[in-house]
Amino acid sequence: MAIAASSTIDSLSLTQMQVSGMTCASCVTRVEKALKAVTGVAEVSVNLATEQATIQALTSVSADLLVKAIENAGYAAATRELIMEIEGMTCA
């Protein structure tokens, strides 16, 4: 099962995803190329050893769209949503 975590930086978000099925540097290149082809993706880094992709993209780019790009390249990825409750905020 893959995990995606996100944090927002201005109008860009940083997303990390687990990618399975990669066996070599060529696989890394294929995944990076597929993710970079998604409109709104600014930067991509894929680590073969940890099977992790780090994607910087516009906040309008959904995790589902990134997963589809990875799957279309022939690899597996999935997301798990993390909802955090923030208490104590009193203003914008």
LUMBAMI-712643 format. One record per atom (N, C-alpha, C): residue number from 1; atom name; residue in one letter; z, y, x. Coordinates in pm, whole numbers. Atoms other than C-alpha are relative to their C-alpha. Layout:
// LUMBAMI-712643
[NUM,'CA','a',[Z,Y,X]]
...
// end
This chain:
// LUMBAMI-712643
[1,'N','m',[0,-118,85]]
[1,'CA','m',[0,0,0]]
[1,'C','m',[0,123,88]]
[2,'N','a',[11,-122,-78]]
[2,'CA','a',[-90,342,134]]
[2,'C','a',[88,107,-59]]
[3,'N','i',[-87,-107,43]]
[3,'CA','i',[128,646,118]]
[3,'C','i',[-66,132,35]]
[4,'N','a',[53,-134,-26]]
[4,'CA','a',[13,1007,89]]
[4,'C','a',[115,98,-16]]
[5,'N','a',[-101,-105,7]]
[5,'CA','a',[242,1300,162]]
[5,'C','a',[-71,132,22]]
[6,'N','s',[68,-128,-11]]
[6,'CA','s',[144,1663,123]]
[6,'C','s',[100,114,19]]
[7,'N','s',[-74,-124,-9]]
[7,'CA','s',[273,2006,220]]
[7,'C','s',[-102,113,-2]]
[8,'N','t',[95,-109,18]]
[8,'CA','t',[111,2340,138]]
[8,'C','t',[15,104,111]]
[9,'N','i',[7,-106,-99]]
[9,'CA','i',[4,2595,402]]
[9,'C','i',[-103,98,-54]]
[10,'N','d',[89,-96,64]]
[10,'CA','d',[-145,2908,236]]
[10,'C','d',[-81,-70,-109]]
[11,'N','s',[81,64,102]]
[11,'CA','s',[-441,2782,33]]
[11,'C','s',[-49,-137,46]]
[12,'N','l',[36,133,-50]]
[12,'CA','l',[-472,2464,240]]
[12,'C','l',[119,-93,-16]]
[13,'N','s',[-107,98,4]]
[13,'CA','s',[-274,2145,205]]
[13,'C','s',[-23,-101,111]]
[14,'N','l',[5,101,-105]]
[14,'CA','l',[-195,1889,472]]
[14,'C','l',[38,-132,-65]]
[15,'N','t',[-22,130,64]]
[15,'CA','t',[-226,1530,346]]
[15,'C','t',[-8,-110,104]]
[16,'N','q',[3,117,-88]]
[16,'CA','q',[-144,1210,532]]
[16,'C','q',[-15,-123,-87]]
[17,'N','m',[27,122,75]]
[17,'CA','m',[-279,877,410]]
[17,'C','m',[-7,-120,94]]
[18,'N','q',[19,126,-71]]
[18,'CA','q',[-259,520,527]]
[18,'C','q',[-140,-51,-34]]
[19,'N','v',[136,55,17]]
[19,'CA','v',[-606,368,578]]
[19,'C','v',[2,-140,58]]
[20,'N','s',[1,136,-52]]
[20,'CA','s',[-645,-7,610]]
[20,'C','s',[-143,-51,13]]
[21,'N','g',[130,61,-21]]
[21,'CA','g',[-935,-215,734]]
[21,'C','g',[-72,48,124]]
[22,'N','m',[64,-49,-123]]
[22,'CA','m',[-1016,-19,1051]]
[22,'C','m',[34,-95,116]]
[23,'N','t',[-23,91,-113]]
[23,'CA','t',[-1060,-235,1362]]
[23,'C','t',[-40,59,135]]
[24,'N','c',[48,-54,-128]]
[24,'CA','c',[-1220,-8,1625]]
[24,'C','c',[-24,151,-11]]
[25,'N','a',[25,-143,-4]]
[25,'CA','a',[-1309,346,1729]]
[25,'C','a',[-116,41,-91]]
[26,'N','s',[111,-30,92]]
[26,'CA','s',[-1632,328,1528]]
[26,'C','s',[49,12,-144]]
[27,'N','c',[-59,-8,134]]
[27,'CA','c',[-1425,268,1214]]
[27,'C','c',[66,137,-19]]
[28,'N','v',[-64,-132,5]]
[28,'CA','v',[-1223,581,1292]]
[28,'C','v',[-104,108,-22]]
[29,'N','t',[108,-98,13]]
[29,'CA','t',[-1544,780,1330]]
[29,'C','t',[-58,0,-141]]
[30,'N','r',[55,11,137]]
[30,'CA','r',[-1676,650,995]]
[30,'C','r',[94,64,-102]]
[31,'N','v',[-97,-57,94]]
[31,'CA','v',[-1356,745,813]]
[31,'C','v',[5,151,15]]
[32,'N','e',[-2,-144,-23]]
[32,'CA','e',[-1344,1089,975]]
[32,'C','e',[-124,67,-58]]
[33,'N','k',[125,-55,50]]
[33,'CA','k',[-1710,1152,889]]
[33,'C','k',[-1,3,-153]]
[34,'N','a',[-4,6,147]]
[34,'CA','a',[-1659,1043,526]]
[34,'C','a',[93,107,-57]]
[35,'N','l',[-95,-100,49]]
[35,'CA','l',[-1357,1269,483]]
[35,'C','l',[-51,142,25]]
[36,'N','k',[53,-133,-30]]
[36,'CA','k',[-1524,1568,652]]
[36,'C','k',[-113,38,-94]]
[37,'N','a',[110,-26,93]]
[37,'CA','a',[-1813,1533,405]]
[37,'C','a',[49,48,-137]]
[38,'N','v',[-57,-44,128]]
[38,'CA','v',[-1578,1611,113]]
[38,'C','v',[9,153,2]]
[39,'N','t',[-3,-145,10]]
[39,'CA','t',[-1624,1972,5]]
[39,'C','t',[145,49,-8]]
[40,'N','g',[-135,-55,-2]]
[40,'CA','g',[-1309,2170,87]]
[40,'C','g',[87,-55,111]]
[41,'N','v',[-76,56,-112]]
[41,'CA','v',[-1193,1955,378]]
[41,'C','v',[-28,82,125]]
[42,'N','a',[15,-85,-118]]
[42,'CA','a',[-1130,2171,686]]
[42,'C','a',[10,-80,130]]
[43,'N','e',[-23,78,-122]]
[43,'CA','e',[-998,1925,947]]
[43,'C','e',[44,-141,-36]]
[44,'N','v',[-39,140,19]]
[44,'CA','v',[-953,1548,978]]
[44,'C','v',[34,-61,135]]
[45,'N','s',[-36,77,-119]]
[45,'CA','s',[-776,1333,1233]]
[45,'C','s',[43,-139,-47]]
[46,'N','v',[-32,138,39]]
[46,'CA','v',[-762,953,1206]]
[46,'C','v',[52,-73,123]]
[47,'N','n',[-63,74,-108]]
[47,'CA','n',[-533,737,1421]]
[47,'C','n',[-15,-150,-29]]
[48,'N','l',[23,144,19]]
[48,'CA','l',[-642,373,1461]]
[48,'C','l',[129,-79,11]]
[49,'N','a',[-122,77,-24]]
[49,'CA','a',[-307,249,1594]]
[49,'C','a',[98,6,-117]]
[50,'N','t',[-93,-14,113]]
[50,'CA','t',[-103,385,1303]]
[50,'C','t',[-68,-16,-134]]
[51,'N','e',[81,9,121]]
[51,'CA','e',[-385,348,1049]]
[51,'C','e',[29,117,-93]]
[52,'N','q',[-34,-118,78]]
[52,'CA','q',[-316,703,937]]
[52,'C','q',[-106,108,15]]
[53,'N','a',[92,-113,1]]
[53,'CA','a',[-550,986,839]]
[53,'C','a',[80,124,-37]]
[54,'N','t',[-61,-129,29]]
[54,'CA','t',[-431,1346,846]]
[54,'C','t',[-113,94,-39]]
[55,'N','i',[108,-81,55]]
[55,'CA','i',[-645,1577,633]]
[55,'C','i',[52,137,-37]]
[56,'N','q',[-31,-137,41]]
[56,'CA','q',[-627,1955,605]]
[56,'C','q',[-114,45,-90]]
[57,'N','a',[103,-35,98]]
[57,'CA','a',[-810,2070,293]]
[57,'C','a',[52,105,-96]]
[58,'N','l',[-39,-93,106]]
[58,'CA','l',[-812,2328,18]]
[58,'C','l',[89,-73,-99]]
[59,'N','t',[-92,63,94]]
[59,'CA','t',[-539,2264,-235]]
[59,'C','t',[-72,-57,-122]]
[60,'N','s',[77,51,115]]
[60,'CA','s',[-810,2201,-496]]
[60,'C','s',[-58,-139,25]]
[61,'N','v',[51,134,-32]]
[61,'CA','v',[-915,1880,-315]]
[61,'C','v',[106,-103,-38]]
[62,'N','s',[-99,98,47]]
[62,'CA','s',[-742,1591,-492]]
[62,'C','s',[9,-120,93]]
[63,'N','a',[-20,122,-78]]
[63,'CA','a',[-597,1285,-324]]
[63,'C','a',[-96,-109,-47]]
[64,'N','d',[94,100,54]]
[64,'CA','d',[-816,1072,-554]]
[64,'C','d',[-138,16,62]]
[65,'N','l',[130,-26,-61]]
[65,'CA','l',[-1127,1237,-411]]
[65,'C','l',[-3,-48,146]]
[66,'N','l',[-10,45,-139]]
[66,'CA','l',[-1010,1163,-56]]
[66,'C','l',[1,-153,7]]
[67,'N','v',[-3,147,6]]
[67,'CA','v',[-934,800,-147]]
[67,'C','v',[-140,-54,-26]]
[68,'N','k',[136,46,31]]
[68,'CA','k',[-1283,761,-297]]
[68,'C','k',[-91,12,122]]
[69,'N','a',[82,-18,-121]]
[69,'CA','a',[-1441,899,23]]
[69,'C','a',[29,-112,100]]
[70,'N','i',[-39,107,-92]]
[70,'CA','i',[-1246,645,231]]
[70,'C','i',[-55,-134,-49]]
[71,'N','e',[49,126,58]]
[71,'CA','e',[-1337,360,-5]]
[71,'C','e',[-152,-9,11]]
[72,'N','n',[146,0,-13]]
[72,'CA','n',[-1706,461,-2]]
[72,'C','n',[-44,-27,143]]
[73,'N','a',[30,29,-141]]
[73,'CA','a',[-1692,434,378]]
[73,'C','a',[29,-146,33]]
[74,'N','g',[-25,142,-20]]
[74,'CA','g',[-1577,72,337]]
[74,'C','g',[142,-37,38]]
[75,'N','y',[-140,25,-38]]
[75,'CA','y',[-1202,101,393]]
[75,'C','y',[90,18,-121]]
[76,'N','a',[-93,-8,113]]
[76,'CA','a',[-893,90,172]]
[76,'C','a',[103,108,23]]
[77,'N','a',[-105,-101,-1]]
[77,'CA','a',[-655,371,89]]
[77,'C','a',[50,14,-142]]
[78,'N','a',[-59,-24,132]]
[78,'CA','a',[-421,443,-198]]
[78,'C','a',[106,107,15]]
[79,'N','t',[-102,-103,-6]]
[79,'CA','t',[-168,705,-287]]
[79,'C','t',[120,-39,-83]]
[80,'N','r',[-122,13,79]]
[80,'CA','r',[184,712,-416]]
[80,'C','r',[53,142,-17]]
[81,'N','e',[-44,-136,28]]
[81,'CA','e',[308,1028,-584]]
[81,'C','e',[148,14,29]]
[82,'N','l',[-140,-32,-30]]
[82,'CA','l',[631,1185,-462]]
[82,'C','l',[33,128,-75]]
[83,'N','i',[-43,-117,74]]
[83,'CA','i',[805,1423,-701]]
[83,'C','i',[140,37,47]]
[84,'N','m',[-128,-47,-53]]
[84,'CA','m',[1086,1632,-559]]
[84,'C','m',[57,106,-95]]
[85,'N','e',[-66,-98,83]]
[85,'CA','e',[1336,1824,-769]]
[85,'C','e',[70,101,91]]
[86,'N','i',[-59,-106,-81]]
[86,'CA','i',[1434,2158,-618]]
[86,'C','i',[99,77,-87]]
[87,'N','e',[-104,-68,76]]
[87,'CA','e',[1760,2315,-734]]
[87,'C','e',[43,126,72]]
[88,'N','g',[-60,-118,-59]]
[88,'CA','g',[1919,2652,-676]]
[88,'C','g',[-93,119,19]]
[89,'N','m',[93,-113,-15]]
[89,'CA','m',[1608,2872,-682]]
[89,'C','m',[26,99,-113]]
[90,'N','t',[-28,-101,101]]
[90,'CA','t',[1664,3201,-863]]
[90,'C','t',[-112,104,-14]]
[91,'N','c',[109,-98,9]]
[91,'CA','c',[1341,3394,-797]]
[91,'C','c',[-127,-60,63]]
[92,'N','a',[126,46,-51]]
[92,'CA','a',[978,3363,-695]]
[92,'C','a',[5,-4,150]]
// end
